[in-house]
Amino acid sequence: MYRVAASHLTREGRWCVMGTYEILSLLFLGGSFLIALLTYIDRHNKK
């Protein structure tokens, strides 16, 4: 089971505090999804 550090649950205004690892992971995940989506659209349009 995963445990979340208490510092990540604190909120400052509307934004949650995120570490560098979480930010880079989200950016990498979003970029990978975008590349996969564009590849799918490109292959789907060629048929």
PQR file of N, CA, C, O and H, with PARSE charges and radii, in Angstrom:
ATOM      1  N   MET A   1       0.836  -1.177   0.000 -0.4000 1.5000
ATOM      2  CA  MET A   1       0.000   0.000   0.000 -0.0000 2.0000
ATOM      3  C   MET A   1       0.886   1.247   0.000  0.5500 1.7000
ATOM      4  O   MET A   1       1.923   1.287   0.662 -0.5500 1.4000
ATOM      5  N   TYR A   2       0.467   2.244  -0.739 -0.4000 1.5000
ATOM      6  CA  TYR A   2       1.246   3.470  -0.850 -0.0000 2.0000
ATOM      7  C   TYR A   2       0.883   4.439   0.266  0.5500 1.7000
ATOM      8  O   TYR A   2      -0.265   4.504   0.705 -0.5500 1.4000
ATOM      9  H   TYR A   2      -0.376   2.211  -1.276  0.4000 1.0000
ATOM     10  N   ARG A   3       1.864   5.177   0.708 -0.4000 1.5000
ATOM     11  CA  ARG A   3       1.622   6.203   1.718 -0.0000 2.0000
ATOM     12  C   ARG A   3       1.977   7.551   1.131  0.5500 1.7000
ATOM     13  O   ARG A   3       2.987   7.699   0.442 -0.5500 1.4000
ATOM     14  H   ARG A   3       2.797   5.124   0.351  0.4000 1.0000
ATOM     15  N   VAL A   4       1.151   8.515   1.406 -0.4000 1.5000
ATOM     16  CA  VAL A   4       1.375   9.874   0.912 -0.0000 2.0000
ATOM     17  C   VAL A   4       1.886  10.703   2.067  0.5500 1.7000
ATOM     18  O   VAL A   4       1.310  10.687   3.155 -0.5500 1.4000
ATOM     19  H   VAL A   4       0.331   8.395   1.965  0.4000 1.0000
ATOM     20  N   ALA A   5       2.961  11.423   1.837 -0.4000 1.5000
ATOM     21  CA  ALA A   5       3.511  12.272   2.890 -0.0000 2.0000
ATOM     22  C   ALA A   5       2.525  13.382   3.223  0.5500 1.7000
ATOM     23  O   ALA A   5       1.812  13.874   2.349 -0.5500 1.4000
ATOM     24  H   ALA A   5       3.429  11.436   0.954  0.4000 1.0000
ATOM     25  N   ALA A   6       2.493  13.762   4.462 -0.4000 1.5000
ATOM     26  CA  ALA A   6       1.540  14.780   4.906 -0.0000 2.0000
ATOM     27  C   ALA A   6       1.792  16.117   4.235  0.5500 1.7000
ATOM     28  O   ALA A   6       0.862  16.905   4.060 -0.5500 1.4000
ATOM     29  H   ALA A   6       3.073  13.362   5.172  0.4000 1.0000
ATOM     30  N   SER A   7       3.035  16.385   3.856 -0.4000 1.5000
ATOM     31  CA  SER A   7       3.340  17.676   3.233 -0.0000 2.0000
ATOM     32  C   SER A   7       2.671  17.824   1.872  0.5500 1.7000
ATOM     33  O   SER A   7       2.428  18.941   1.414 -0.5500 1.4000
ATOM     34  H   SER A   7       3.790  15.745   3.999  0.4000 1.0000
ATOM     35  N   HIS A   8       2.372  16.693   1.223 -0.4000 1.5000
ATOM     36  CA  HIS A   8       1.736  16.761  -0.089 -0.0000 2.0000
ATOM     37  C   HIS A   8       0.239  17.028   0.014  0.5500 1.7000
ATOM     38  O   HIS A   8      -0.398  17.371  -0.982 -0.5500 1.4000
ATOM     39  H   HIS A   8       2.569  15.786   1.594  0.4000 1.0000
ATOM     40  N   LEU A   9      -0.323  16.874   1.198 -0.4000 1.5000
ATOM     41  CA  LEU A   9      -1.755  17.078   1.360 -0.0000 2.0000
ATOM     42  C   LEU A   9      -2.101  18.498   1.784  0.5500 1.7000
ATOM     43  O   LEU A   9      -3.270  18.885   1.780 -0.5500 1.4000
ATOM     44  H   LEU A   9       0.194  16.595   2.007  0.4000 1.0000
ATOM     45  N   THR A  10      -1.093  19.268   2.146 -0.4000 1.5000
ATOM     46  CA  THR A  10      -1.375  20.643   2.550 -0.0000 2.0000
ATOM     47  C   THR A  10      -1.676  21.480   1.322  0.5500 1.7000
ATOM     48  O   THR A  10      -1.116  21.259   0.248 -0.5500 1.4000
ATOM     49  H   THR A  10      -0.144  18.954   2.150  0.4000 1.0000
ATOM     50  N   ARG A  11      -2.558  22.432   1.494 -0.4000 1.5000
ATOM     51  CA  ARG A  11      -2.947  23.280   0.368 -0.0000 2.0000
ATOM     52  C   ARG A  11      -2.605  24.719   0.687  0.5500 1.7000
ATOM     53  O   ARG A  11      -2.804  25.197   1.804 -0.5500 1.4000
ATOM     54  H   ARG A  11      -3.012  22.611   2.366  0.4000 1.0000
ATOM     55  N   GLU A  12      -2.097  25.383  -0.301 -0.4000 1.5000
ATOM     56  CA  GLU A  12      -1.834  26.813  -0.183 -0.0000 2.0000
ATOM     57  C   GLU A  12      -2.734  27.497  -1.199  0.5500 1.7000
ATOM     58  O   GLU A  12      -2.420  27.523  -2.389 -0.5500 1.4000
ATOM     59  H   GLU A  12      -1.935  24.995  -1.208  0.4000 1.0000
ATOM     60  N   GLY A  13      -3.831  28.042  -0.749 -0.4000 1.5000
ATOM     61  CA  GLY A  13      -4.793  28.614  -1.684 -0.0000 2.0000
ATOM     62  C   GLY A  13      -5.495  27.493  -2.422  0.5500 1.7000
ATOM     63  O   GLY A  13      -6.074  26.601  -1.801 -0.5500 1.4000
ATOM     64  H   GLY A  13      -4.086  28.022   0.217  0.4000 1.0000
ATOM     65  N   ARG A  14      -5.447  27.533  -3.738 -0.4000 1.5000
ATOM     66  CA  ARG A  14      -6.099  26.508  -4.554 -0.0000 2.0000
ATOM     67  C   ARG A  14      -5.149  25.405  -4.964  0.5500 1.7000
ATOM     68  O   ARG A  14      -5.613  24.360  -5.419 -0.5500 1.4000
ATOM     69  H   ARG A  14      -4.977  28.257  -4.242  0.4000 1.0000
ATOM     70  N   TRP A  15      -3.841  25.580  -4.828 -0.4000 1.5000
ATOM     71  CA  TRP A  15      -2.873  24.654  -5.401 -0.0000 2.0000
ATOM     72  C   TRP A  15      -2.312  23.722  -4.342  0.5500 1.7000
ATOM     73  O   TRP A  15      -2.032  24.143  -3.220 -0.5500 1.4000
ATOM     74  H   TRP A  15      -3.465  26.429  -4.459  0.4000 1.0000
ATOM     75  N   CYS A  16      -2.152  22.471  -4.696 -0.4000 1.5000
ATOM     76  CA  CYS A  16      -1.508  21.509  -3.803 -0.0000 2.0000
ATOM     77  C   CYS A  16       0.003  21.625  -3.974  0.5500 1.7000
ATOM     78  O   CYS A  16       0.499  21.952  -5.053 -0.5500 1.4000
ATOM     79  H   CYS A  16      -2.380  22.129  -5.608  0.4000 1.0000
ATOM     80  N   VAL A  17       0.711  21.356  -2.905 -0.4000 1.5000
ATOM     81  CA  VAL A  17       2.167  21.397  -2.967 -0.0000 2.0000
ATOM     82  C   VAL A  17       2.645  20.126  -3.652  0.5500 1.7000
ATOM     83  O   VAL A  17       2.297  19.025  -3.225 -0.5500 1.4000
ATOM     84  H   VAL A  17       0.309  21.091  -2.029  0.4000 1.0000
ATOM     85  N   MET A  18       3.436  20.264  -4.705 -0.4000 1.5000
ATOM     86  CA  MET A  18       3.943  19.111  -5.435 -0.0000 2.0000
ATOM     87  C   MET A  18       5.455  19.189  -5.499  0.5500 1.7000
ATOM     88  O   MET A  18       6.031  20.271  -5.614 -0.5500 1.4000
ATOM     89  H   MET A  18       3.719  21.158  -5.052  0.4000 1.0000
ATOM     90  N   GLY A  19       6.081  18.042  -5.423 -0.4000 1.5000
ATOM     91  CA  GLY A  19       7.525  17.975  -5.533 -0.0000 2.0000
ATOM     92  C   GLY A  19       7.956  17.937  -6.986  0.5500 1.7000
ATOM     93  O   GLY A  19       7.132  17.828  -7.895 -0.5500 1.4000
ATOM     94  H   GLY A  19       5.613  17.164  -5.330  0.4000 1.0000
ATOM     95  N   THR A  20       9.255  18.029  -7.186 -0.4000 1.5000
ATOM     96  CA  THR A  20       9.804  17.995  -8.545 -0.0000 2.0000
ATOM     97  C   THR A  20       9.496  16.674  -9.232  0.5500 1.7000
ATOM     98  O   THR A  20       9.206  16.644 -10.428 -0.5500 1.4000
ATOM     99  H   THR A  20       9.924  18.118  -6.448  0.4000 1.0000
ATOM    100  N   TYR A  21       9.559  15.574  -8.473 -0.4000 1.5000
ATOM    101  CA  TYR A  21       9.291  14.258  -9.051 -0.0000 2.0000
ATOM    102  C   TYR A  21       7.869  14.166  -9.600  0.5500 1.7000
ATOM    103  O   TYR A  21       7.657  13.650 -10.697 -0.5500 1.4000
ATOM    104  H   TYR A  21       9.795  15.598  -7.501  0.4000 1.0000
ATOM    105  N   GLU A  22       6.903  14.664  -8.844 -0.4000 1.5000
ATOM    106  CA  GLU A  22       5.518  14.606  -9.302 -0.0000 2.0000
ATOM    107  C   GLU A  22       5.293  15.466 -10.529  0.5500 1.7000
ATOM    108  O   GLU A  22       4.588  15.062 -11.453 -0.5500 1.4000
ATOM    109  H   GLU A  22       7.076  15.084  -7.952  0.4000 1.0000
ATOM    110  N   ILE A  23       5.891  16.653 -10.545 -0.4000 1.5000
ATOM    111  CA  ILE A  23       5.727  17.555 -11.688 -0.0000 2.0000
ATOM    112  C   ILE A  23       6.335  16.951 -12.941  0.5500 1.7000
ATOM    113  O   ILE A  23       5.710  16.963 -14.001 -0.5500 1.4000
ATOM    114  H   ILE A  23       6.465  16.981  -9.794  0.4000 1.0000
ATOM    115  N   LEU A  24       7.555  16.421 -12.832 -0.4000 1.5000
ATOM    116  CA  LEU A  24       8.200  15.818 -14.002 -0.0000 2.0000
ATOM    117  C   LEU A  24       7.450  14.573 -14.459  0.5500 1.7000
ATOM    118  O   LEU A  24       7.359  14.315 -15.659 -0.5500 1.4000
ATOM    119  H   LEU A  24       8.063  16.412 -11.970  0.4000 1.0000
ATOM    120  N   SER A  25       6.919  13.806 -13.532 -0.4000 1.5000
ATOM    121  CA  SER A  25       6.149  12.617 -13.905 -0.0000 2.0000
ATOM    122  C   SER A  25       4.890  12.998 -14.676  0.5500 1.7000
ATOM    123  O   SER A  25       4.555  12.366 -15.678 -0.5500 1.4000
ATOM    124  H   SER A  25       6.993  14.016 -12.557  0.4000 1.0000
ATOM    125  N   LEU A  26       4.196  14.027 -14.208 -0.4000 1.5000
ATOM    126  CA  LEU A  26       2.991  14.465 -14.915 -0.0000 2.0000
ATOM    127  C   LEU A  26       3.319  15.017 -16.297  0.5500 1.7000
ATOM    128  O   LEU A  26       2.594  14.758 -17.257 -0.5500 1.4000
ATOM    129  H   LEU A  26       4.468  14.540 -13.393  0.4000 1.0000
ATOM    130  N   LEU A  27       4.405  15.774 -16.402 -0.4000 1.5000
ATOM    131  CA  LEU A  27       4.796  16.299 -17.713 -0.0000 2.0000
ATOM    132  C   LEU A  27       5.157  15.167 -18.668  0.5500 1.7000
ATOM    133  O   LEU A  27       4.770  15.196 -19.836 -0.5500 1.4000
ATOM    134  H   LEU A  27       4.994  15.984 -15.622  0.4000 1.0000
ATOM    135  N   PHE A  28       5.891  14.176 -18.186 -0.4000 1.5000
ATOM    136  CA  PHE A  28       6.277  13.045 -19.028 -0.0000 2.0000
ATOM    137  C   PHE A  28       5.053  12.233 -19.438  0.5500 1.7000
ATOM    138  O   PHE A  28       4.940  11.812 -20.589 -0.5500 1.4000
ATOM    139  H   PHE A  28       6.206  14.153 -17.237  0.4000 1.0000
ATOM    140  N   LEU A  29       4.143  12.017 -18.502 -0.4000 1.5000
ATOM    141  CA  LEU A  29       2.927  11.265 -18.808 -0.0000 2.0000
ATOM    142  C   LEU A  29       2.069  12.001 -19.825  0.5500 1.7000
ATOM    143  O   LEU A  29       1.546  11.390 -20.758 -0.5500 1.4000
ATOM    144  H   LEU A  29       4.235  12.359 -17.566  0.4000 1.0000
ATOM    145  N   GLY A  30       1.920  13.308 -19.652 -0.4000 1.5000
ATOM    146  CA  GLY A  30       1.139  14.097 -20.602 -0.0000 2.0000
ATOM    147  C   GLY A  30       1.767  14.123 -21.983  0.5500 1.7000
ATOM    148  O   GLY A  30       1.064  14.036 -22.990 -0.5500 1.4000
ATOM    149  H   GLY A  30       2.344  13.805 -18.894  0.4000 1.0000
ATOM    150  N   GLY A  31       3.087  14.242 -22.034 -0.4000 1.5000
ATOM    151  CA  GLY A  31       3.782  14.236 -23.323 -0.0000 2.0000
ATOM    152  C   GLY A  31       3.656  12.898 -24.027  0.5500 1.7000
ATOM    153  O   GLY A  31       3.457  12.845 -25.240 -0.5500 1.4000
ATOM    154  H   GLY A  31       3.658  14.312 -21.216  0.4000 1.0000
ATOM    155  N   SER A  32       3.771  11.816 -23.266 -0.4000 1.5000
ATOM    156  CA  SER A  32       3.629  10.481 -23.855 -0.0000 2.0000
ATOM    157  C   SER A  32       2.220  10.268 -24.393  0.5500 1.7000
ATOM    158  O   SER A  32       2.039   9.697 -25.468 -0.5500 1.4000
ATOM    159  H   SER A  32       3.933  11.860 -22.280  0.4000 1.0000
ATOM    160  N   PHE A  33       1.225  10.729 -23.641 -0.4000 1.5000
ATOM    161  CA  PHE A  33      -0.155  10.599 -24.098 -0.0000 2.0000
ATOM    162  C   PHE A  33      -0.383  11.405 -25.369  0.5500 1.7000
ATOM    163  O   PHE A  33      -1.059  10.939 -26.286 -0.5500 1.4000
ATOM    164  H   PHE A  33       1.372  11.193 -22.768  0.4000 1.0000
ATOM    165  N   LEU A  34       0.171  12.604 -25.431 -0.4000 1.5000
ATOM    166  CA  LEU A  34       0.001  13.448 -26.608 -0.0000 2.0000
ATOM    167  C   LEU A  34       0.651  12.818 -27.833  0.5500 1.7000
ATOM    168  O   LEU A  34       0.067  12.838 -28.916 -0.5500 1.4000
ATOM    169  H   LEU A  34       0.720  12.983 -24.686  0.4000 1.0000
ATOM    170  N   ILE A  35       1.843  12.262 -27.681 -0.4000 1.5000
ATOM    171  CA  ILE A  35       2.522  11.602 -28.799 -0.0000 2.0000
ATOM    172  C   ILE A  35       1.727  10.385 -29.255  0.5500 1.7000
ATOM    173  O   ILE A  35       1.575  10.161 -30.456 -0.5500 1.4000
ATOM    174  H   ILE A  35       2.317  12.245 -26.801  0.4000 1.0000
ATOM    175  N   ALA A  36       1.217   9.594 -28.306 -0.4000 1.5000
ATOM    176  CA  ALA A  36       0.423   8.420 -28.670 -0.0000 2.0000
ATOM    177  C   ALA A  36      -0.859   8.824 -29.385  0.5500 1.7000
ATOM    178  O   ALA A  36      -1.265   8.174 -30.349 -0.5500 1.4000
ATOM    179  H   ALA A  36       1.341   9.776 -27.330  0.4000 1.0000
ATOM    180  N   LEU A  37      -1.495   9.888 -28.922 -0.4000 1.5000
ATOM    181  CA  LEU A  37      -2.725  10.356 -29.557 -0.0000 2.0000
ATOM    182  C   LEU A  37      -2.464  10.857 -30.973  0.5500 1.7000
ATOM    183  O   LEU A  37      -3.220  10.538 -31.891 -0.5500 1.4000
ATOM    184  H   LEU A  37      -1.165  10.416 -28.139  0.4000 1.0000
ATOM    185  N   LEU A  38      -1.409  11.632 -31.158 -0.4000 1.5000
ATOM    186  CA  LEU A  38      -1.083  12.128 -32.497 -0.0000 2.0000
ATOM    187  C   LEU A  38      -0.697  10.996 -33.436  0.5500 1.7000
ATOM    188  O   LEU A  38      -1.033  11.035 -34.620 -0.5500 1.4000
ATOM    189  H   LEU A  38      -0.795  11.891 -30.412  0.4000 1.0000
ATOM    190  N   THR A  39       0.003   9.990 -32.928 -0.4000 1.5000
ATOM    191  CA  THR A  39       0.362   8.830 -33.749 -0.0000 2.0000
ATOM    192  C   THR A  39      -0.882   8.065 -34.170  0.5500 1.7000
ATOM    193  O   THR A  39      -0.989   7.635 -35.318 -0.5500 1.4000
ATOM    194  H   THR A  39       0.276   9.958 -31.966  0.4000 1.0000
ATOM    195  N   TYR A  40      -1.820   7.892 -33.250 -0.4000 1.5000
ATOM    196  CA  TYR A  40      -3.065   7.196 -33.569 -0.0000 2.0000
ATOM    197  C   TYR A  40      -3.861   7.958 -34.621  0.5500 1.7000
ATOM    198  O   TYR A  40      -4.373   7.358 -35.566 -0.5500 1.4000
ATOM    199  H   TYR A  40      -1.733   8.241 -32.316  0.4000 1.0000
ATOM    200  N   ILE A  41      -3.969   9.267 -34.465 -0.4000 1.5000
ATOM    201  CA  ILE A  41      -4.719  10.078 -35.425 -0.0000 2.0000
ATOM    202  C   ILE A  41      -4.056  10.032 -36.792  0.5500 1.7000
ATOM    203  O   ILE A  41      -4.738   9.945 -37.813 -0.5500 1.4000
ATOM    204  H   ILE A  41      -3.553   9.755 -33.697  0.4000 1.0000
ATOM    205  N   ASP A  42      -2.730  10.091 -36.816 -0.4000 1.5000
ATOM    206  CA  ASP A  42      -2.006  10.067 -38.084 -0.0000 2.0000
ATOM    207  C   ASP A  42      -2.200   8.732 -38.799  0.5500 1.7000
ATOM    208  O   ASP A  42      -2.433   8.709 -40.007 -0.5500 1.4000
ATOM    209  H   ASP A  42      -2.176  10.162 -35.986  0.4000 1.0000
ATOM    210  N   ARG A  43      -2.107   7.625 -38.073 -0.4000 1.5000
ATOM    211  CA  ARG A  43      -2.287   6.310 -38.688 -0.0000 2.0000
ATOM    212  C   ARG A  43      -3.730   6.090 -39.108  0.5500 1.7000
ATOM    213  O   ARG A  43      -3.993   5.448 -40.124 -0.5500 1.4000
ATOM    214  H   ARG A  43      -1.917   7.643 -37.091  0.4000 1.0000
ATOM    215  N   HIS A  44      -4.668   6.623 -38.328 -0.4000 1.5000
ATOM    216  CA  HIS A  44      -6.086   6.449 -38.652 -0.0000 2.0000
ATOM    217  C   HIS A  44      -6.448   7.221 -39.923  0.5500 1.7000
ATOM    218  O   HIS A  44      -7.287   6.762 -40.698 -0.5500 1.4000
ATOM    219  H   HIS A  44      -4.454   7.145 -37.502  0.4000 1.0000
ATOM    220  N   ASN A  45      -5.837   8.375 -40.149 -0.4000 1.5000
ATOM    221  CA  ASN A  45      -6.143   9.184 -41.329 -0.0000 2.0000
ATOM    222  C   ASN A  45      -5.502   8.635 -42.596  0.5500 1.7000
ATOM    223  O   ASN A  45      -5.957   8.950 -43.695 -0.5500 1.4000
ATOM    224  H   ASN A  45      -5.156   8.748 -39.520  0.4000 1.0000
ATOM    225  N   LYS A  46      -4.445   7.814 -42.469 -0.4000 1.5000
ATOM    226  CA  LYS A  46      -3.776   7.280 -43.659 -0.0000 2.0000
ATOM    227  C   LYS A  46      -4.561   6.151 -44.305  0.5500 1.7000
ATOM    228  O   LYS A  46      -4.373   5.870 -45.489 -0.5500 1.4000
ATOM    229  H   LYS A  46      -4.075   7.558 -41.576  0.4000 1.0000
ATOM    230  N   LYS A  47      -5.440   5.496 -43.547 -0.4000 1.5000
ATOM    231  CA  LYS A  47      -6.185   4.349 -44.097 -0.0000 2.0000
ATOM    232  C   LYS A  47      -7.280   4.781 -45.036  0.5500 1.7000
ATOM    233  O   LYS A  47      -7.995   3.938 -45.579 -0.5500 1.4000
ATOM    234  H   LYS A  47      -5.593   5.724 -42.586  0.4000 1.0000
TER
END
